[in-house]
Amino acid sequence: MDVQAWTFTLVALSFALYIGVAVWSRAGSTSEFYVAGGGVPPLANGMATAADWMSAASFISMAGAISFLGYDGSVYLMGWTGGYVLLALLLAPYLRKFGKFTIPDFVGDRYESSTARIVAVVCAIFVSFTYVSGQMQGVGIVLSRFLEVNTTTGVIIGMGIVFFYAVLGGMKGITYTQVAQYCVLIFAYLVPAIFLSIQMVDTPLPQFGLGGTLADGTPLLEKLNGLHQDLGFASYTDGSKTMTDVLFITAALMVGTAGLPHVIVRFYTVPKVRDARKSVGWALIFIALLYTAAPAVAAFSRTNLLMTVSNQPYKEMPEWFSKWESTGLLKFEDHNQDGLIQYVGAGSALENELTVHKDIMVLANPEIAGLPGWVVGLVAAGGLAAALSTAAGLLLVVSTAVSHDLLKRSFRPSISEKGELLAARISAGVAVCIAGWFGIHPPGFVAEVVAFAFGLAASSFFPVLVMGIFSTRMNRVGAISGMVCGIVFTAGYILWFKFLHPELSNPEHWWWGISPEGIGTLGMLLNFFVAGAVHQLAPPPSPAIQQLVEDIRVPKGSGPAHEIEL
């Protein structure tokens, strides 16, 4: 079979698997819709958490960003990996013990304020839609190339699949679907990585491939640095970002991870706090399998691309080149009309003639390296699994925020369980449509868009969660003020430099040299500062809440999830 036939087959089989699992595990109650009934085993929850957390940004875009940015791209690797450890150790066990399965629920009850809950709902929806736009964009990229449809059609197909198992199954359906999606995505990522590692540096472990040696005896990174310098690009192992910006981006990604609502809710799907800790450990192992291989995958793809296209005749390019050209994500303009592809950096005397979108590198890498057609199709199925798994988790956050936090807990407390479940499904359906629109009109490449979402989560949720767990004195006035100031400042900075005035989006114009991807760290510090100053103007929380804050840090187990007040 050719590449397209393999892709159709493997994608169709994976979609059939997801739909079958969703039907088998469909939710029949609000407890199953929101937290899967609290009965998911730690191993399965660890796999689901890994799939939920490793989005299209991890599978498609992270290695692509590293392949183009080199050292500078390591901020994504360090920030996202360190962020999950921060979440696992600093927040997850305490939030699970508090017994509220959404961030708005925690904020509303901890700070004894419906206003605080509503502000948290608005922040959760804002963060989730920013994040999900990157996932739907990833779906469109994969389907536009491998199913040879336009990006809009690809996004619509992805919307249909997500709509089916998110709306039907809720958290229960999503959890077991994500277990299947993790198996697909990790197999799809590691198989071509192993092929490439053997092909390029003669080792079957891609985790060690970055330090490997090519067949001619040249170290891989030395070869890549030489190719970069010969073509006028910056050295691959040298960074162009300032240390301040690297620090701020890494910190924003780390603390943003610890404030992501769709990841935090996963710790309520297991029966006990002890099981939450176990699932965290499993998830770290499952995440590490991909993240430790990503730097080598990035180097392999960059090396293959430079050696394949640089100064080569355009007419002799293999089929994959024209296929990606048809998507608009790869463009060649023969400025000097010599028929050769001049792929050069800004430091070269020649004018660059090739534009390569960062998000295609992982997907195109097996084709560039000449791997078998089934491997190429497998990568397409894996990219879809990564994007769809995270999109489903994010859409559930939106539906839960609307049906549970707004309707049940704020505006219509008397609503029946059946009515609440219906509202959750309707809001999930509406959220799918909005997410699809963002996927068709994305604000940037996948990893960049996701970085914005992490910055928004860092500036809004991380401080209010940390202070809610570790400070008995923090009250509703401080929490609300901090959240509003943090997210408004961060969103305003991103909008100003990335969308309203993109011509100013360079270090010369940024405040203190901090990029929009890293401004969430400053927004977080502003949140802490404002909350710390303003909370002094109002009385402390009630004695019951102060005692609860003390109790959740005591290392005792909690009851099963069905005892959570819904």
Stockholm file with secondary structure:
# STOCKHOLM 1.0

chainA/1-566         MDVQAWTFTLVALSFALYIGVAVWSRAGSTSEFYVAGGGVPPLANGMATAADWMSAASFISMAGAISFLGYDGSVYLMGWTGGYVLLALLLAPYLRKFGKFTIPDFVGDRYESSTARIVAVVCAIFVSFTYVSGQMQGVGIVLSRFLEVNTTTGVIIGMGIVFFYAVLGGMKGITYTQVAQYCVLIFAYLVPAIFLSIQMVDTPLPQFGLGGTLADGTPLLEKLNGLHQDLGFASYTDGSKTMTDVLFITAALMVGTAGLPHVIVRFYTVPKVRDARKSVGWALIFIALLYTAAPAVAAFSRTNLLMTVSNQPYKEMPEWFSKWESTGLLKFEDHNQDGLIQYVGAGSALENELTVHKDIMVLANPEIAGLPGWVVGLVAAGGLAAALSTAAGLLLVVSTAVSHDLLKRSFRPSISEKGELLAARISAGVAVCIAGWFGIHPPGFVAEVVAFAFGLAASSFFPVLVMGIFSTRMNRVGAISGMVCGIVFTAGYILWFKFLHPELSNPEHWWWGISPEGIGTLGMLLNFFVAGAVHQLAPPPSPAIQQLVEDIRVPKGSGPAHEIEL
#=GR chainA/1-566 SS CCHHHHHHHHHHHHHHHHHHHHHHTCCCSHHHHHHGGGCCCHHHHHHHHHHHHSCHIIIIIIHHHHHHHGGGGHHHHHHHHHHHHHIIIIIHHHHHHHTCSSHHHHHHHHTTCHHHHHHHHHHHHHHHHHHHHHHHHHHHHHHHHHSCCCHHHHHHHHHHHHHHHHHHHHHHHHHHHHHHHHHHHHHHHHHHHHHHHHHHHSCSCGGGGGGCBCTTSCBHHHHHHHHHHHTTCCCTTSCCSCHHHHHHHHHHHHHHHTTCHHHHGGGGSSSSHHHHHHHHHHHHHHHHHHHTTHHHHHHHHHHHHHHHHTTCBGGGCCHHHHHHHHHTSEEECCTTCSSBCCCCCTTSSSCCCEEECGGGHHHHHHHHTTCCHHHHHHHHHHHHHHHHHHHHHHHHHHHHIIIIIIIIIIICTTCCHHHHHHHHHHHHHHHHHHHHHHHHSCSSCHHHHHHHHHHHHHHHHHHHHHHHHHCSSCCHHHHHHHHHHHHHHHHHHHIIIIIICGGGCSTTTSGGGCCTTTHHHHHHHHHHHHHHHHGGGSCCCCHHHHHHHHHTTSCCCCCCGGGSCC
#=GC SS_cons         CCHHHHHHHHHHHHHHHHHHHHHHTCCCSHHHHHHGGGCCCHHHHHHHHHHHHSCHIIIIIIHHHHHHHGGGGHHHHHHHHHHHHHIIIIIHHHHHHHTCSSHHHHHHHHTTCHHHHHHHHHHHHHHHHHHHHHHHHHHHHHHHHHSCCCHHHHHHHHHHHHHHHHHHHHHHHHHHHHHHHHHHHHHHHHHHHHHHHHHHHSCSCGGGGGGCBCTTSCBHHHHHHHHHHHTTCCCTTSCCSCHHHHHHHHHHHHHHHTTCHHHHGGGGSSSSHHHHHHHHHHHHHHHHHHHTTHHHHHHHHHHHHHHHHTTCBGGGCCHHHHHHHHHTSEEECCTTCSSBCCCCCTTSSSCCCEEECGGGHHHHHHHHTTCCHHHHHHHHHHHHHHHHHHHHHHHHHHHHIIIIIIIIIIICTTCCHHHHHHHHHHHHHHHHHHHHHHHHSCSSCHHHHHHHHHHHHHHHHHHHHHHHHHCSSCCHHHHHHHHHHHHHHHHHHHIIIIIICGGGCSTTTSGGGCCTTTHHHHHHHHHHHHHHHHGGGSCCCCHHHHHHHHHTTSCCCCCCGGGSCC
//
